[in-house]
Amino acid sequence: MERERKPLPRRRQREPRITVAEDDWGLVEVGVTRTGEIVEVAINTALATEVELTDLAEAMLQAARAAQHRATSLRSVQ
């Protein structure tokens, strides 16, 4: 079943500085604010059925760490 994606654009309007990153496999994409708060998680449904739950969990953590690291790096440059 496809997930409705309408709330995410509204969130981006309220928080214009969303930093997004994904895991190495393109399974999960995570968006974080400037402070590293996770505000979005998108799962590639075409791939999700092909992986174990532990792999999905690792992909989520990897994407979240990457997004938080990127947000921190961007904040230190400004």
Helices and strands as residue ranges (DSSP letters): H 7-14, E 19-22, E 28-32, E 38-43, H 45-48, H 53-77
